Amino acid sequence: PDNTKNREHVKSELNEEELADWDYTKISALGFVDAMCVPHYDATGTNGIKRSEHAEQMLKKDPSTLAIGVENDAALVIVGNEALAVSGDGKATCHVVVPDQETGDIKTSALCSKSNPVLVTTLLGWKDSNST
């Protein structure tokens, strides 16, 4: 299953109601990047909610951070102070998702590929540039 509520079960053991009755959870990770990571950003959970939409809802409730959405077949790679998206299928990428603290709007931008990495400090600064 794609959620912590049903993590002890095999998806085929759950009925439709059990598959739909859950919500995404924000958890702590390694902590070396001050951002929320959203794996499978382009996927829809068994609860029928797109991960990208739920990430936006979470950011609207708590606009103090940004999110990095990692699509299926993509990876976020950080080497030193450089961040880039690596695609397994040539199309998948990562997205920087930033709440505008003034308007509440969510802004999304694709992260650069390996040919043009961005500095992690610049990436994290995008949140602050959208709060003025």
N, C-alpha and C positions, 0 to 999 in steps of 0.2 A: 504493500500500500504506500501511497504518497503522502502519508501523514503520521504524526506521532501517536495520535489517539488509537489507531488500529495497527501499530507497528508489530504487535505480537501475532498477527494473523496473516495468512496467505490471502491475497486478493480474492481468489476463487471461493474462499470460505465465507465471505461477507455478502449479505444481501444488498439490494439497491439502496435501502434506507441507511444501512450502516456505512456504505460507501459515500453517501452524500452528507452524512451528519458529522462534519468536522470543519475546522477552520485552520488556517495557517498559523504558525507559531514563530515568534521572533526569539532566537536563542543566541547565546554568546558563542563566538568561535575563537580563532587563534588570537585575535586582538591586535595584530600588527598593522591593520588598515582600519581607520575609523569610518567604516561604511557598512551598510547592510548588504549582504550578498544574496541574490535571488537566483538559485539554480533553476534550470529548465524554465527560464523567463518567458519563453514563447509557448509554454505548454498550458493545458487546462487540467486541473485536478479532477478527481472523481467526484468532488463536490460541485462541479460545474463552474467553478470560478477560475478565470485566467490568473495565472501567477502574476502577470504584469499588472492586472487591475487590482489585485489584492495588495501588491507592493505599493501602488499609488495610494490606496486607502490608508495603509499603515503610515506612509510618509505625511499624509495630510493630518493624521492624528498627532504625529511627532515629527515635525519638520526640522529637528535638530541634526539630522544626518542625511547623507545621500545614500542611494542604493546603486549597486552594480548588478545589472541583470545579465545572467550568463545563459545564452540560448542553448538548446540541445545541440550537440556536436560542436560546441565552442568551449574554450577555456580562457580564463583570466590568468595571465602570466605576469608576475612581478619579479624583476631581477634588479637588485639594488634599489634605485629610485625611479626605475622605468616600468611602466605598465603597458601591456598590449593585449590584444585579443588574438587568439590562435583558433583557426577554423579547421575542423576535421573534414568538412564536406565542401569547403571553398565558399560557402555562403553564410554560415552561422557566424555570429559575432557576439560581442558584449555591449551593453548599453549603460550609460551613466544616467541615472534618474535622479533629478534634483527638484525638491520642492521650492517654489518661490514663496518665501515667508511673508511677503507683503500681499500678494494676490491669492495665494493658495493654489495657483496653477502648478501643474507638474510639467517639467521640461525634460525631454529625453534626447540623448545624442549617442550615436554609435561610437564605440571606442575604436581607436586606430588599430590597424593590423600591424603585423611584425615589421612591415617596411617603414612604419612611422610611429614609434612608441611615444607615449606621453609621460611626463614626469609625474610620479605619484603625488608629490606636493601640489602640482598644478591641478591634477584630477580632484584632490580633496578640497582645493580652493574654489572649485566651481560651486560648491554649496554656499560659500561665503559671498561669492559674486552675485548670487541670486537672492540675497537677503537684504539688499539695499534698495 
